[in-house]
Every structure is written in C-alpha cells, then in structure tokens.
C-alpha cells in the first residue's frame, strides 16, 4: 500500500471563536484514507499549517502509510526545521501522523486504542472546559458579570459534570479580555477580588464534591501566578493550568515548590523533548499534550509513556474540530496514567459538531470511547462542501 494523495482541508471559519480548523486527508492506492488535524488554528496559525502540510505531503507521496514511525522520523529529520520544534512545524507533522493512524486502524479493522495496546477503561471522566465563554447560552460569549458565570456553573451541574474548568479573571465585567499588561507584574486588587468572587461562586454552586480546575492561559508571570494560586488554595483546586510560559522550567519548579496546588501545562509544548525539562525537575503534575500540536498520536503516546515514568498524569488538550476530539479519546483510553478528558464548550456548539460525521458528546460527565476502525471520526459532507480543499499528488 502506498500514499497517492494528500488533501489539504481548510474548514469553514468560526469567526466568533477566531477558529479556522485545518485538516488533512491522506489517500492510498487501496482506497483507504485517513483524517488528521493541525491544532494551531486558534487565533493564528491556520494558513501557515496548511502551507507546511503541502510541503510535507510531497515528502511522503509513495511511502507506506502503515510505516508511521518511518514517516514521522523522516519528517522530523529531513524537513530541516522540525528538530527545533515550533507550533506550525509540529502541528503539520501531527495532522499527517494522526491521518496515518486512522489509515492503520481502518486497514486492520480496529480502533486506534487497540493498536496502541488496548483500552484501560471503557469510559473517560470528563470536565466541561472554559465556562468563562458561556456554557448556558451556546454563544461562545458571555458578559463578565457574576450572574452569567452562575448560569454557566448551574448548566454544567444540570448536565451531570462533576468537574469544570474556568479562567476566572480573563474577562472584564463589561466584556472583553484583560490585556497582558494587566495580568503580569502584579494583579490589581480589583482583579484579585473579581477572581476570588468568581471562584467562590463556582465552589458554592457546584458544591464540595465537584473538582474545579483553574485556567490561566499563560496570561500570568511568576508574581501573578503566585497571587492566583494563593487565592485558589483554600478552594480545594484539582490543578492550576498554564500558570507560566512553558519555556521556563526553572520558574515552574519554583512555583511548584511555592504552592500546594498541582500544576498542569502542555498545549504549547511540542514533542517529548519539550516536556522533558518539566518532567525531570518535578514541576509538572498533569501533562497536557495536544494530539494536533505535539507530533500526532505517535508522539503523544511517547509523551504519555515518558510522563508515566515520573508519576505524572495526562489530560490531552482538546480544543478544535471533532477530528481532534476523536483522536484524543483514542489515546486517553490506551494510557494507564489518564486523569480526565477536556470537553471544550466549543465542542458543544452546532457550528463545530456539524463538522464531524458523528456527534460524540459525554453523558453525565463521561465519554464513551469510539469503537469504529481508526480514530472513529470523519469530516461530514456538510463540512467538506464548505471547505477549501487542495490536493498534493
């Protein structure tokens, strides 16, 4: 079996989310095809990933799609720039690699989790993610007032979740996000007060038995990360995510030694070499590789295995189309150190769910793992008709 074509697919832009999902579909001479996604389509990066996949597609034409390790190493070593990591480079490799796993699963008639060694669990505990964007109104926007936050918390409880994630300070009461100069150096008393009001309300509405995850989106530096951690500690937080830029491992170690809250990061870390410093210095409790950014299923599994050596749990970052969701579920089912699955509020919106042939949603806070061959998901006819598609062959 040989690769005969690579379709580059730019899906319809979701403007209210600043999201333009970019996928690839690898086709073979035996009629089997597979889908993968580049995970950098949030805010910026989509066009660059699309073009780089064109270059990488030319490199893999004629190769055996079942030889995913050979192809991964070829792209990593022969593309010149990949060994320096970087979001666009690793996202392009990720899309191709995931598509190869989809082909492999279809070729053998097995879901990817079987090819990764079998699933450790039939259902994956799930949290609803980014409630600051509004979960109750399905608009991916809400005012920063407490009433709006309360409505999202209550809706999450009605849906049966026992874990939520919120960025408690990024939105201003009048709308719009804080600028980076307002979240570094020192948080104002007003911002700190607003942070605690929203967090305290979450604990009150959700009760003592619901896990709360604090999301900082790398908006904070060491000083302001410490401020938010100190505020959050009395509220029994599951973990604090992206408190610092992931490139400064020493500061992460310093922060970890200064707070009782477990630390998590990974969506902006690429490859096992990127995760290595934070694993070796003991700063990380939860690794969050994105299958669409870290190097695909091949590399994500290696990151998970490496994290397991350090007793670090894994929650993959998932924030794009249904293709990424399906790939993440396959990996998480197959690893022993899984902690929880992220279900982004965007993946409940009809503008996103219509992109997939199947609408996978959790029930009472748990995801069933797709059992179809491959990753268990394809782009819908609706999505393909509205996509911009170019072919390398």
C-alpha positions in Angstrom: 0.0 0.0 0.0 1.3 3.5 -0.9 0.3 7.1 -0.3 -1.0 8.5 -3.5 -2.5 11.9 -2.5 -2.8 14.3 0.5 -5.8 16.5 0.6 -5.3 19.8 2.5 -8.6 20.9 4.0 -9.3 24.4 5.4 -12.7 24.1 7.1 -15.1 27.0 7.3 -14.0 29.7 9.7 -15.9 30.1 13.0 -15.5 33.8 13.4 -16.9 34.2 16.9 -14.2 31.7 18.1 -11.4 33.0 15.9 -11.1 29.4 14.8 -10.2 28.0 11.3 -9.7 24.3 11.6 -7.1 22.8 9.2 -7.1 19.0 8.5 -5.6 16.6 6.0 -6.9 13.5 4.4 -4.3 11.0 3.2 -5.4 8.7 0.5 -3.8 5.4 -0.6 -3.7 3.2 -3.7 -6.0 0.7 -1.9 -8.8 3.2 -1.4 -8.2 3.6 2.3 -8.0 7.1 3.6 -7.4 8.8 7.0 -8.0 12.1 8.6 -5.8 14.2 10.9 -5.9 17.8 12.2 -3.3 20.5 12.8 -4.1 22.0 16.2 -2.8 25.6 15.7 -5.9 27.0 14.1 -6.9 29.1 17.2 -6.5 32.8 16.6 -3.5 32.4 14.3 -1.5 29.7 12.5 -4.1 28.0 10.2 -2.7 29.3 6.9 0.9 28.5 7.9 0.0 24.9 8.9 -2.0 24.5 5.6 1.0 25.5 3.5 3.5 23.4 5.5 1.3 20.4 5.1 1.7 20.9 1.4 5.5 20.6 1.7 5.2 17.6 4.0 2.6 15.9 1.7 5.0 16.0 -1.2 7.7 14.3 1.0 5.5 11.3 1.9 4.0 10.5 -1.5 4.7 6.9 -2.5 5.6 5.9 1.1 3.9 3.0 3.0 1.2 4.6 5.2 1.5 1.8 7.8 5.1 2.8 8.5 4.1 5.7 10.8 7.4 5.6 12.7 9.4 5.8 9.5 7.4 8.7 8.1 7.4 10.6 11.5 11.2 10.3 11.7 11.6 11.3 8.0 9.5 14.4 8.5 11.3 15.3 11.7 14.9 14.8 10.4 14.6 15.6 6.6 12.5 18.7 6.8 15.4 20.7 8.2 13.5 22.8 10.7 11.5 20.3 12.7 14.2 19.4 15.2 13.9 23.0 16.5 10.2 22.2 17.4 7.7 25.0 17.0 4.0 25.2 16.8 3.4 25.2 13.0 6.0 22.5 12.3 4.8 20.1 14.8 1.1 20.8 14.0 1.7 19.8 10.4 3.5 16.7 11.4 0.7 16.0 13.9 -2.0 16.1 11.2 -0.2 13.8 8.9 0.7 11.3 11.7 -2.9 11.1 13.0 -4.2 10.5 9.5 -1.7 7.6 9.2 -3.0 6.1 12.4 -6.6 6.5 11.1 -5.5 4.6 7.9 -3.8 1.9 10.0 -6.9 1.3 12.1 -9.1 1.1 9.0 -6.6 -1.3 7.3 -6.7 -3.7 10.3 -10.3 -3.1 11.1 -9.5 -1.9 14.6 -9.9 1.3 16.7 -6.6 3.0 17.3 -6.7 2.3 21.0 -6.4 -1.5 20.1 -3.3 -0.7 18.1 -1.8 1.3 21.0 -2.1 -1.7 23.3 -5.8 -1.8 24.3 -8.0 0.4 26.4 -7.7 0.7 30.2 -11.2 2.0 30.6 -14.5 2.0 28.7 -15.5 5.5 29.8 -13.4 8.6 30.3 -14.2 11.0 33.1 -14.7 14.4 31.5 -14.8 18.0 32.6 -16.5 20.9 30.8 -13.9 23.4 29.8 -13.7 27.2 29.6 -17.0 28.2 31.2 -16.0 31.8 31.1 -17.0 31.8 27.5 -20.6 30.8 28.4 -21.9 27.3 28.5 -25.6 28.1 29.1 -26.2 30.3 26.1 -24.2 28.4 23.3 -22.9 31.8 22.0 -19.3 31.3 23.0 -19.5 34.7 24.7 -20.9 36.0 27.9 -20.6 39.2 30.0 -18.2 39.1 32.9 -20.9 39.6 35.5 -21.4 37.0 38.3 -24.9 36.2 37.0 -23.5 34.9 33.8 -20.9 32.8 35.5 -23.6 31.4 37.8 -25.7 30.4 34.8 -22.8 28.5 33.3 -22.0 26.8 36.5 -25.6 25.7 37.0 -25.9 24.4 33.5 -22.8 22.3 33.9 -24.3 20.8 37.0 -27.6 20.1 35.2 -25.6 18.3 32.5 -24.1 15.9 35.1 -20.5 17.1 35.2 -18.5 16.6 38.4 -15.6 18.7 37.2 -15.3 22.1 35.5 -12.5 24.4 34.2 -12.6 28.2 34.2 -10.3 31.1 33.6 -11.6 33.2 36.5 -10.0 36.5 35.7 -9.6 36.9 31.9 -12.9 38.7 31.2 -13.7 42.2 32.3 -17.2 42.8 33.7 -18.1 45.0 30.8 -16.8 42.3 28.3 -13.5 41.8 26.5 -10.4 40.1 27.9 -7.7 41.6 30.0 -4.6 42.8 28.2 -1.3 41.1 29.1 0.0 44.2 30.9 -3.0 43.8 33.3 -2.1 40.2 34.1 1.7 40.4 34.6 3.8 42.2 37.2 1.1 42.4 39.8 -2.6 41.8 39.7 -4.6 44.8 40.9 -6.8 44.4 44.0 -9.8 44.8 41.7 -8.7 41.9 39.5 -7.8 39.7 42.5 -11.2 40.4 44.1 -13.0 39.6 40.9 -11.0 36.4 40.6 -12.0 35.2 44.1 -15.7 36.2 43.7 -16.0 34.0 40.6 -14.1 31.1 42.1 -16.0 31.3 45.4 -19.3 31.3 43.4 -18.2 28.2 41.5 -17.5 26.3 44.7 -20.8 27.5 46.2 -22.9 26.5 43.1 -21.0 23.2 42.4 -20.6 22.1 46.0 -17.7 20.3 47.8 -17.7 17.2 45.6 -17.1 18.8 42.2 -13.5 19.3 41.0 -12.6 22.8 39.9 -9.6 23.5 37.5 -8.1 27.0 37.4 -7.0 28.0 33.9 -4.5 30.9 33.4 -3.8 30.6 29.7 -0.2 31.6 30.2 -1.5 35.1 30.9 0.3 35.3 34.2 4.0 35.5 35.1 5.6 34.2 38.3 4.3 37.0 40.5 0.8 37.0 39.3 0.7 33.2 39.1 1.6 33.1 42.8 -1.2 35.6 43.5 -3.8 33.5 41.8 -2.5 30.3 43.4 -2.7 31.8 46.9 -6.3 32.9 46.3 -7.2 29.5 44.9 -5.6 27.3 47.5 -8.5 27.4 50.1 -11.0 26.3 47.5 -9.5 22.7 47.0 -8.5 23.1 43.4 -7.8 20.0 41.2 -5.0 21.7 39.4 -3.7 25.0 38.1 -3.2 25.1 34.3 -0.8 27.2 32.2 0.3 29.4 35.1 3.5 30.3 33.3 5.1 30.3 29.9 6.1 26.6 29.3 9.6 27.5 28.2 11.0 28.4 31.6 11.3 25.1 33.5 13.2 26.7 36.5 10.3 29.1 37.2 7.9 26.2 37.0 9.9 24.4 39.6 9.9 27.5 41.8 6.2 27.9 41.5 5.6 24.2 42.2 7.6 24.4 45.5 5.5 27.5 46.5 2.0 26.2 46.2 0.1 23.1 47.3 -1.9 23.1 44.0 -0.8 20.6 41.4 0.4 22.3 38.2 -0.5 21.4 34.6 0.6 22.5 31.1 1.2 21.2 27.7 -0.9 22.6 24.9 2.0 24.9 23.9 4.7 22.3 24.3 5.9 20.3 21.3 7.3 16.8 21.3 8.8 14.7 24.1 11.9 16.9 24.1 9.7 19.9 25.0 8.2 18.1 28.0 11.4 16.6 29.3 12.6 19.6 31.4 9.3 19.9 33.3 9.2 16.2 34.0 12.8 15.9 35.1 12.6 18.9 37.6 9.4 17.6 39.1 7.3 20.7 38.4 4.6 19.1 36.5 1.7 17.0 37.9 -0.5 16.9 34.8 0.9 16.8 31.3 -1.5 18.2 28.6 -0.1 17.3 25.2 -2.4 18.3 22.2 -2.5 15.4 19.7 -2.8 18.1 17.0 0.3 20.0 18.1 2.7 17.7 19.9 3.6 15.5 17.0 0.4 13.4 16.5 -0.7 10.1 18.0 2.8 8.6 17.7 4.5 11.4 19.7 1.6 11.9 22.1 1.8 8.3 23.2 5.5 8.6 23.8 5.0 11.8 25.9 2.3 9.9 27.9 4.7 7.0 28.5 7.5 9.3 29.5 5.2 11.1 31.9 4.2 7.8 33.4 7.9 7.2 34.4 7.6 10.4 36.6 4.2 9.5 38.0 2.7 12.4 36.0 -0.9 12.1 34.9 -2.2 13.0 31.5 -5.1 15.0 30.2 -4.8 15.8 26.5 -5.6 19.3 25.4 -8.6 19.2 23.0 -10.0 22.4 21.5 -10.5 22.0 17.8 -12.8 20.0 15.5 -14.4 16.6 16.0 -11.3 15.0 14.4 -9.1 16.1 17.3 -11.7 15.1 19.9 -11.8 11.5 18.4 -8.0 11.2 18.3 -7.7 12.4 21.9 -10.2 9.8 23.1 -8.3 7.0 21.4 -5.0 8.0 23.1 -6.5 8.6 26.5 -8.3 5.2 26.5 -5.0 3.5 25.9 -2.8 5.1 28.6 -2.6 4.0 32.3 -1.9 7.5 33.6 -5.0 9.2 32.2 -6.7 11.6 34.7 -9.6 13.4 32.9 -10.7 14.4 29.5 -11.3 18.0 28.4 -14.5 18.8 26.7 -14.3 22.4 25.5 -17.5 24.4 25.4 -16.8 25.0 21.6 -17.3 21.2 21.0 -20.9 21.6 22.2 -21.7 24.3 19.6 -23.6 23.3 16.4 -21.1 25.2 14.3 -18.4 22.7 15.4 -20.4 19.5 15.9 -21.7 19.7 12.3 -18.1 19.3 11.1 -18.0 15.6 12.2 -19.8 12.7 10.7 -20.6 11.6 14.3 -21.5 13.9 17.2 -19.7 12.4 20.2 -20.8 14.0 23.5 -20.3 12.9 27.1 -23.2 11.7 29.2 -23.3 12.6 32.9 -19.7 13.7 32.7 -18.3 10.6 31.0 -17.2 9.9 27.4 -17.6 6.6 25.7 -14.6 5.6 23.6 -15.4 5.3 19.9 -15.1 1.7 18.7 -15.1 2.3 14.9 -11.9 1.4 13.0 -9.3 4.1 13.0 -9.9 7.2 15.1 -13.6 6.7 14.8 -14.5 10.1 13.2 -14.6 11.6 9.7 -15.4 15.1 8.4 -19.0 15.4 7.4 -20.3 16.0 3.9 -21.6 19.3 5.2 -18.1 20.4 6.3 -16.4 19.2 3.2 -18.8 21.1 0.9 -17.9 24.3 2.7 -14.2 23.7 3.0 -11.3 24.9 0.8 -9.5 21.8 -0.4 -6.3 21.5 -2.3 -4.6 18.2 -3.3 -0.9 17.1 -3.3 -0.5 14.1 -5.6 
